[in-house]
Amino acid sequence: MARGEKVGYPSDVSDEAWAFVLPYLLLSREDSAHREHDLRPVFNGVRYIARTGNQWRFMPHDYPPWPAIYQQMQRWMRAECFGRLVEDTRILLREFAGRKGSKVHIAVDTLGHLLALSVTSADQGDRTQVEALAQDMQQVTGGTVEMAYVDQGYTGPNAAEAAQSNGIRLEVVKHPMAKRGFVLLPRRWVVERSFAWAARFRRLVHDYERLDTTLKGFHYVAFACLMIANMLKQLA
């Protein structure tokens, strides 16, 4: 079977989803003379790695060569293609759900759809990320976020001031220490559910990436896949 020919892996993009995704991935003309591989099998290769967590060198031979897929993925990530895809899909999903306002956000909206994402080294605390996340949230929502529910890792005046400088008031959801076992915390469960959705993509289960930008990009790939599937389900 020739390289790049569609073989129907479970992670491959459907015809409907591809028609929606393609405009976001066109950094040049689709029939550009410089393009060696069709974009669809390249995108399918990215989805395969994100979904299975496999090593790049173990890419099935049905896809284009793994270096070509990796290089194109990096071009898409640098151009923020996946971020724009997630943003537009989130807007459509909120319209379908009948929710046009945005009042309560953390890094996901009240429906659990991705708003903002920050990747840092493990030794950096949660509080230092508040300002960057707050700026990103206000950018993608047009400055409509007024309050964000956060966990206790974001307590303290520094986090509150960083959020307030972007017009957001933080509401800390505290864990009821007196209770044992599973406790459903108000609002925080939305974020935990989103992490659970992302964990279906094995590439995100462990930190395989040398570059934090690649890890961030794979999160956008995962959420784009999840949100597009949700959108097409609602359109069916």
N, C-alpha and C positions, 0 to 999 in steps of 0.2 A: 504494500500500500504506500502511495506517495506521501512524502512529508506534507503536513499542513492539511491533509484531507480529513474531513469531519468523521469521527468514529463513534460519537455518541457516548462519551463518558458522562456519568451523572452530573459532574460539575460543569459541563459545557453549557453555554448560554443558549436559550431558546430563540426561535426566530423572532418572536414578539419582543423579547427583551433586547435582542441585538438591534432591532430597528430603533428602539429607544436610546440605546447606549451609544451607537455609532457616531452621531454628531458630536458627542463630547470627546471622542478619541481622535478626531481628524485634525492632527496638527499640520497636515498638508493634504493636498488633493488625494482622494482615495486611489486614483489611477496614476499617481506620481511615478515617473520613470525610475526614481531612486528607491522605491519600495520593493524590497526583495520578497517579502512574505505578506500574504493577506492579513488584515488586522484581526479578523474573527478568530482564526486558530491561535494567533498570538495572545489575544485576550483570553481565550479558553485556557491557554497555558498558564496565564497568571491566576485565573480562577482555580485551576487544578492545584497549583502550589499552595494557594491560600486555603483551599478546602481540605487538602490531604495532609499538609505539613511536610510533604516529601522534600528531599534534597534536590537542588537544581539539577545536578548531574544525573539524577534518576528520572528525569523527565521522559515520558513515553515517546518513542520515536515517531508516533503518529503526529506529534506536534512539530512545529518548526524547531530548529536547534535551540537549546536552552540559552546560550549567550545572546541570541537574537531576541528572545522573549524578555530576558532580564534587562537588556539595554533599552528596549522599547518601553518596558514598564517604568524604568527610571525616567525616561523622557516624559511619560504621562504624569508621573508623580511630580516632577519639577514644574510641569505646566499646570499642576493642581486640577487635572481633569477629573479625578475621582472625587475631590472635594466639591467641585461644582455639580457633579452628578448627584451626590448625596444631598446637597442643598436643595436642588430643584425637585428631587424625588420627595424629600421631606415636605416641601410646600404642597405638592400634589396630594400626598397622603393626608395631610391635615385638612385640605379642602374636601377630600372624599369623606373624612370623618366628621365634617361639619364644624371644625374648630379653627376659626380664623384669627383668634387672639393668641398672644403668647405672654403669659404672665409668670409662669413658674418653670424655670429651667436650671439644670446643672450643666452637664455636658450633653445631655439629651433633653428633648422636649418632653412634655407631659404624656406623650404617646410612646416614648422610648426611642424616638428616632434621633440619630446623631446630629448634634449641633456644633460642638467644638471638641477638639482633640489635641492633647499636648503630650509629647513623649520626652522624658528627661532621664537623666541618670538616676540610679536607685537611691543615691544618698541625698537627693533633693526632696524636701518636705512638700506636703500638699499645699501648704499655705503660699509658697512662692509661686504657685501656678495660677493663683486666683486672678491676678491682673490679666495675664495672657488669655485665659479662658473667658473672662468677662468681656474683654475686647472682641474676641472672636464671636462670642454669642451675640453681642450687640451689632456686629458687622453683618452677620447672616440674617438677623431678624429685623434689621432696620432700626435698631435702638429701642425696641419695644419691651425688653426684659426689665422688670421692676424688682423681682425677688427671686432668689434661688435657694432651694433647699440643699443643704450640704451635711456631710457627716461630721463627727467630732474632730476629724483631722484638720478641718478648716477653721477651728475656733481661734480666737485671739484678735487683738486690735489690728494687726498688720493685714490679715486676710479681709477683715471687715472694711478697712480703709481702702484697700486695693479694689474691692468690689464697688464700694460707694463712689470711688472716683470715676467709675464707668456707669453710674446711675443704678446700681443693683444693691439691694439690701439682702444680706445673708441671713437665713433662718437655719440654725443648727438643729439637726434631728438627733436627739440624744438617745442612747441605748438604755432601756430600763434594766439597770443592773440587778434589781431584786428578782427578776424573772429568769427562769432557766429554760433551755431548749430553744426551739425556733420561735422567733418573735418577728412578726411582720411590722417593720417600722414604717410610719407614715411617709409617703413620697419616696423614701430612699429605695423602696423595692423596685421602682421604675428603672433606676440605674442598674441595680443588681440584675434585673431581668435582661437589660441590654448587654451586660457583660456575658450573661449566660448564652444569649443569642450568638455573640461574637465567638464564644468558646467552641461553637460547632466547627469553626474553621481552625483546623489543627495547627496551622502555621502560627496562630496567635497564642496557643497554649503555653509555649515556651519562647524565650527570647533567643531566636536563632540569628537575628540580624546584626551585622557589624555596624550599620548606620541607623541612627534613630529615625532618620527620614524614611528609610525603607519600612521600618516597623510601623510608623505612622501611616504610610501609604497603604500597607496591607490592611490596616484597620479600616481605611476608607473603602478599599476593595470589598471587604467583608460586609460592611454596612450597606454599601451600594447593592450588592447581591441580595441581601435580606430585604431591603426596602423596595427594590424593583419587583421581587417576587410577590411581596405584599400588595403592591400597586396593581400588578397584573391579575392577581386573585380577585381584587375588588372590581376590576373592569370586566371580568368574565361574566 
